[in-house]
């Protein structure tokens, strides 16, 4: 919204109303815009300013450009992801950008709001995607630490229980080229999985000894178990396996494609909306989460769901006390952006 020398005054007036200022600016951009957090907090002690950056604000990377994969790399988490003997694998831009960045910023803001209710004071909330990613990955980082001495994650990448090393926690290709996920960690779930899986196989599919539940943690049996599961899953289609495991405690469900899942996160077996029945422009777009019982968020309207720069400038400035003539003047000066499109969020 802010673009010229008129921006500091406009920004300050807006912040006086808002009480909250999320900002994605790195380095000292806020200060260069005339919106120094220290000065803003002096003018409005209840203000909460959340500053989100990629790299940490200190150190040799602080002024460098970067993206999710770079922040993930520096966090130490990327080195843990991937198959044995292969290069580390970055799972799109979900971990650093959104989990370690956006969601961590939301958590910090909420904590600051709760604290403000007690103290009456706002504060600066600093979030960077490197530190945030490490915190989001606290479980694997903790259990894999040498001092923990836990067998769940004490091997190199791709050789542990939850990173593709254990056959009972993996993804398998089916007869039709689609996939099933298996997450039978606990032994009683694994026993249930084996019972159903082996019982559904065509006769003579498996040669030799049959896998047994009591062998689950015996790493010497994992290579053969992986072969048995790979061969077995290829005997039926994904939907046939889905029907076999549906309603059981075997921890085995289908890997759905994005357009097989409706906006509420329901797959074909839950809503019947999946691929082939896509009668909504929002199929595949997630609905707001978490869901609140009394004040639920509004799902995006059909069509373009992305914010356009300046689409809400007039409304925001009006709520901050700017009259129509002042808004028009700011737009004309280029101090704020303006767009004819309204936000659809």
SVG drawing of the C-alpha trace seen along z (x, -y; Angstrom):
<svg xmlns="http://www.w3.org/2000/svg" viewBox="-22 -16 51 86">
<polyline fill="none" stroke="black" stroke-width="0.4" points="0.0,0.0 2.8,-2.4 4.9,-3.9 5.9,-7.6 6.9,-10.2 3.3,-10.5 3.4,-6.9 4.7,-7.3 1.8,-9.5 -0.7,-7.3 0.9,-4.2 1.0,-5.6 -2.7,-6.6 -3.6,-3.1 -1.5,-1.5 -3.1,-3.6 -6.4,-2.0 -5.1,1.5 -3.1,2.3 -1.3,5.0 1.2,4.7 2.4,7.8 5.2,7.0 7.3,9.2 10.0,6.6 13.6,7.8 16.6,5.9 15.8,2.3 13.0,1.7 10.5,0.5 13.0,-2.0 13.6,-3.3 9.9,-3.7 9.8,-5.9 8.1,-3.2 10.8,-2.3 9.3,0.3 10.8,-1.4 9.2,-4.7 5.9,-3.1 5.8,-1.4 6.6,-4.7 3.6,-6.3 1.3,-3.3 2.5,-1.1 -0.2,1.4 0.9,2.0 2.1,5.5 4.5,5.5 5.3,8.9 8.3,8.9 8.8,11.9 12.1,12.5 13.6,15.5 17.1,15.6 17.9,14.4 18.2,10.7 21.8,11.0 24.7,12.7 26.2,13.2 22.9,14.2 20.8,11.4 20.9,9.2 20.9,12.0 17.9,13.0 16.6,16.5 13.6,18.9 12.1,21.8 14.7,24.3 17.5,22.0 16.0,21.4 15.3,25.1 18.9,25.8 20.3,23.6 17.9,24.9 19.5,28.4 16.1,29.9 16.7,30.3 19.7,32.7 17.3,35.0 14.8,35.3 15.2,37.8 16.0,41.4 19.1,43.3 21.9,42.7 20.1,39.8 20.4,36.1 18.2,34.3 14.7,33.6 12.8,30.4 9.0,30.9 7.9,27.9 7.8,24.7 5.6,25.9 8.1,26.2 10.0,22.9 7.6,20.5 4.4,21.6 5.1,23.8 8.3,22.1 7.3,18.7 3.7,17.8 2.2,20.1 5.0,19.3 4.3,15.6 0.6,16.2 1.6,18.1 3.8,15.3 1.1,12.7 -1.4,14.7 1.0,15.1 1.7,11.4 -2.1,10.6 -2.6,12.9 0.3,11.3 -1.0,7.8 -4.3,8.7 -2.3,9.1 0.3,6.3 -1.5,3.8 1.6,3.5 2.4,4.5 5.8,5.7 7.9,6.6 7.5,10.2 10.5,11.3 10.1,14.4 12.6,15.8 12.1,18.9 15.3,20.6 14.7,20.5 10.9,21.1 11.6,24.2 13.9,25.6 11.1,25.2 8.5,26.7 10.8,29.7 11.5,30.0 10.5,33.6 12.9,35.1 15.7,32.7 15.3,33.8 14.9,37.6 17.8,37.7 20.2,35.9 23.1,38.2 22.5,37.4 18.9,38.8 20.2,42.3 16.8,43.2 16.6,46.0 13.8,44.3 16.1,41.9 19.7,42.8 20.8,43.6 21.7,41.5 19.0,40.0 16.6,42.6 17.4,45.4 15.1,44.5 11.6,45.3 9.9,42.1 12.1,41.1 11.5,43.9 13.8,46.4 11.0,48.6 8.8,50.4 5.8,50.0 6.0,46.2 6.2,45.6 4.3,45.1 3.6,47.9 2.6,48.0 -0.5,49.9 -1.6,51.8 -3.0,48.6 0.1,46.5 -1.5,44.7 -0.3,45.0 -1.2,46.1 0.4,44.7 1.3,47.0 1.9,45.5 1.6,48.6 4.0,47.4 2.6,49.1 2.8,52.8 -0.9,53.5 -1.6,51.3 1.1,53.1 -0.4,56.4 -3.8,55.3 -2.2,54.0 -0.3,57.3 -3.5,59.3 -5.6,57.4 -2.8,56.9 -1.7,60.5 -5.3,61.7 -6.2,59.6 -3.3,60.9 -4.0,63.3 -2.9,66.8 0.9,67.5 1.8,63.8 4.4,64.1 7.0,66.8 8.9,67.8 8.3,66.8 5.4,64.6 6.2,61.3 5.2,61.4 4.2,58.6 6.8,59.5 9.5,58.8 8.5,55.2 11.6,53.6 14.1,56.2 16.0,54.2 17.4,57.3 13.8,58.2 13.1,54.8 14.6,55.3 12.4,58.4 9.4,56.8 9.8,53.8 9.9,56.2 6.8,58.1 4.8,54.8 5.9,53.5 4.9,56.7 1.7,57.1 0.4,53.5 0.9,53.9 -1.7,56.7 -4.6,54.4 -5.6,50.8 -5.5,48.0 -9.2,47.8 -9.4,51.6 -6.9,51.3 -8.7,48.2 -11.9,50.3 -10.0,53.1 -8.6,50.9 -11.4,48.4 -12.8,48.4 -9.9,50.4 -7.0,49.5 -4.3,50.5 -3.1,46.9 -3.3,47.4 -5.1,44.8 -4.9,43.7 -2.6,41.0 -5.1,38.6 -4.5,36.1 -5.2,32.4 -8.4,32.4 -9.7,35.5 -10.0,33.5 -12.7,30.8 -12.3,27.4 -13.1,28.8 -10.4,31.5 -12.7,34.4 -11.8,37.1 -14.1,39.2 -15.0,41.7 -16.0,38.8 -17.9,36.5 -18.1,37.9 -16.7,34.7 -13.4,36.0 -12.0,36.0 -14.8,36.5 -17.3,34.7 -15.6,31.3 -18.5,29.0 -17.0,26.2 -14.2,23.8 -12.8,24.2 -12.2,28.0 -8.6,28.4 -8.5,25.0 -8.3,25.5 -11.0,24.0 -9.9,21.9 -8.5,23.9 -8.8,24.4 -12.6,24.2 -14.2,22.2 -17.6,23.3 -19.1,19.9 -17.2,17.6 -16.1,19.7 -14.0,18.1 -15.6,17.4 -14.4,19.6 -13.1,17.7 -15.6,16.8 -15.5,18.5 -13.0,17.0 -9.7,15.3 -8.9,15.9 -5.5,14.0 -5.2,10.6 -4.4,7.8 -2.1,4.9 -4.3,2.0 -7.6,3.9 -8.5,2.9 -6.7,-0.4 -9.8,-2.6 -11.6,-0.5 -8.5,-0.3 -7.9,-4.1 -11.6,-4.9 -11.6,-2.8 -8.5,-4.8 -10.4,-8.0 -9.4,-9.2 -12.1,-10.9 -12.7,-10.2 -10.8,-13.3 -7.7,-12.3 -7.8,-8.8 -8.0,-10.1 -5.1,-12.4 -3.0,-9.6 -3.7,-7.4 -3.0,-10.3 0.4,-10.9 1.2,-7.2 1.4,-7.0 -0.9,-4.0 -1.9,-1.4 -5.4,-1.2 -7.2,1.6 -10.8,1.9 -10.8,5.5 -12.0,6.2 -10.5,8.9 -12.3,12.2 -10.9,13.6"/>
</svg>
